[in-house]
């Protein structure tokens, strides 16, 4: 699978998928939602970092959910 595009729109979609997988109170979900709302490069970078720190299975599950859109 190719490296996903990490922009504000993608952050919002990832937040939705990870809410289902990890729960609404997960720090990565909060960071993704913040990045989607603010569209700030700093917030996007922080959210991307937290996303990449997730367990590989969680990352893959979220990306698989998005590929069905």
C-alpha positions as CSV (number, residue, x, y, z in Angstrom):
1,X,0.0,0.0,0.0
2,X,1.3,3.4,-0.8
3,X,2.0,6.1,1.8
4,X,-1.3,7.9,2.5
5,X,-1.8,11.6,1.8
6,X,-1.8,13.4,5.1
7,X,-3.9,16.6,4.5
8,X,-6.8,18.0,6.6
9,X,-9.5,16.1,4.8
10,X,-7.6,12.8,5.2
11,X,-7.1,13.6,8.9
12,X,-10.9,13.9,9.4
13,X,-11.5,10.6,7.7
14,X,-8.8,8.9,9.7
15,X,-10.2,10.3,12.9
16,X,-13.6,8.7,12.1
17,X,-12.0,5.3,11.3
18,X,-9.8,5.4,14.4
19,X,-12.7,6.4,16.6
20,X,-14.2,3.0,15.7
21,X,-10.9,1.1,16.1
22,X,-9.3,2.8,19.1
23,X,-12.1,4.7,20.8
24,X,-13.0,8.4,20.9
25,X,-10.7,9.2,23.8
26,X,-7.5,7.9,22.1
27,X,-4.9,10.7,21.8
28,X,-4.3,10.0,18.1
29,X,-8.1,10.5,17.4
30,X,-8.0,13.9,19.3
31,X,-4.9,15.0,17.3
32,X,-6.4,14.0,14.0
33,X,-9.6,15.9,14.7
34,X,-7.7,18.9,15.8
35,X,-5.6,18.8,12.6
36,X,-8.7,18.4,10.4
37,X,-10.3,21.4,12.0
38,X,-7.3,23.8,12.2
39,X,-5.7,22.7,8.9
40,X,-2.4,23.9,10.4
41,X,0.8,22.2,9.2
42,X,2.0,21.9,12.8
43,X,-1.2,20.1,13.8
44,X,-1.1,17.9,10.7
45,X,2.5,16.9,11.4
46,X,1.7,16.1,15.1
47,X,-1.3,14.0,14.1
48,X,0.8,12.2,11.4
49,X,3.4,11.4,14.0
50,X,0.9,9.9,16.4
51,X,-0.7,8.0,13.6
52,X,2.6,6.4,12.7
53,X,3.2,5.4,16.3
54,X,0.0,3.3,16.4
55,X,0.3,-0.4,16.3
56,X,0.7,-1.6,12.7
57,X,-2.6,-3.5,12.9
58,X,-4.5,-0.4,14.0
59,X,-2.9,1.7,11.2
60,X,-3.7,-1.0,8.6
61,X,-7.3,-1.3,9.8
62,X,-7.9,2.4,9.6
63,X,-6.4,2.6,6.1
64,X,-8.4,-0.4,5.0
65,X,-11.6,1.3,6.2
66,X,-10.7,4.4,4.2
67,X,-10.0,2.4,1.1
68,X,-13.6,1.3,1.0
69,X,-14.9,4.9,0.6
